[in-house]
Amino acid sequence: MAEIQPLRGWRYNPELGSRIAELVSPLFDVVSPKQRAALYQNPLNSIHLSVPLGDDPAGAALTRLREWQSRGILRQDELPGIYAYYQYFRLPGSAQAYCRKGFMCHIRAYDWAENVVLRHENTLPASVNDRAELLARTEFQTSATHGLYRDDAFELEQYLDEAMRTPLYETEEDYQGARDVLAVIQDARIIRRFQQVLADREVILADGHHRYEGSLAYRRARQQAAPDATGREPWNYHLMYLTNAAADDLRILPTHRLLLELPGNLSDEEFLCRLTPYFTVLPRPEATDLPEFIAGKLWAFGLYLNGQAYKIRLRPEVHQQLDWETTPEVKALDLTVLHFFVLEKALGIAGPEAQRSWPGVTYARNFAECLLRVDNGEARAALIVNEVRMNEVEAVCHSGAVMPPKSTFFYPKTIGGFLFSSIADEEADNHFTAYYQHHAPR
């Protein structure tokens, strides 16, 4: 199934590595404008490679990359390795400590039709093109996408734990409150065992669909230009962070929906009236209790409308009206129910494509922000949802379908700047590559 390869990672030199917290950055699709403005002030921050500025951003990234390489700001490890990456964190409002264990490596950039890397969401063409252009110009991968494999025996964690005894980098606390630690495994016997375990696995793409599709687009372009290529060229591979889907420390946070407007300028009363054929609507005295009141309940949501809180729950007998052309696994999801019965049936925004382009809905992960934006008039209503469960993600991926937009928010997000990866042609010119590829599954 999945072919993975070690890589000779590019990293900040040891002197800069001692203050790595100043050089890391959030992923390109979650960094806020305020964060960007602050990070750009540091001329050595990794954001200059991952989210470059200027009239020709990709060209600016290439110029900076070549400068950093020539000055020794970035240096390439002599030996190939698999890079252990741990994130220690707590969830908002909880004292429980978690550690998400994973590792970064190269994975073959499989087309979706090969059913080795599985997706659970659609992408926006403009964002894919942006990532593909940056990759084509620099041949440098600045942040790993997040993939999930399932190993109920937890075989690889013992090797990751051992590597973590001698870390390469460590942050005290990143922008989201997590502590990030990087280590490396360069023992050929252990690396081959990683390859063998993943050879029996499919990989679910948790985060980074645009970056992964950017790699696919670049690989296809190179294949068309070189029809006699062997399939072993560096540009066939993609940088991925892999974590075990069986682990308890894999957290998915909910993403709530904010209705910025009600179509046709519906009144609050008309909106509630349109919901009642599909939902039981129960007023609640305290909006702050909504997450607890819907927790663990199928097809249940919180509604905050003009200062009043409600619990709404789908009437089970109407679920059969959900007639979108998708799989039973997708139809069973809370968010599919929400999008069909609230956005389509109650508000008249018919179909997934129309909903994706409708400017009247936006998304927020912070529950308190949802209430605040309704109270200050930025939004007409907030729809509070439960988190998607990991078994639901797996079921949808294996059904071959995709979820509604913004269904999952895997937490914490990985950070950029810990490890960079080159897929330039010269990366093939070493005996390490031939050795590991010889032992890899095809």
ABEGO torsion letter per residue (X at the ends): XBBBBBBBBBBBBAAAAAAAAAABBBBAAABBAAAAAAAAABAABAAAAABBBEABAAAAAAAAAAAAAAAGABBBBABBBBBBBBBBBBBBGBABBBBBBBBBBBBBBBBAAAGABBBABBBBAAAAAAAAAAAAAAGBBABBBBBBBBBAAGAAAAAAAAAAABBABBBABBAAGBBBBBBBBABAAAAAAAAAAAAABBBBBABGAAAAAAAAAAAAAAAAABAABAGABAAABBBBBBBBAABAABBBBBBBBBBABBBGGBBAAAAAAAAAAABBBBBBABAAAAAAAABGBBGBBBBBBGGBBBBBBBBAAAAAABABBBBAAAAABAAAAAAAAAAAAAAGBBEAAAAAABAABBBBABAAAAAAAAAAGABABBBBBBBBBAAAAAAAAAAGBBBBBGABBBOBBBBBGABBBBABAAAABBAAAAAAAAABBX
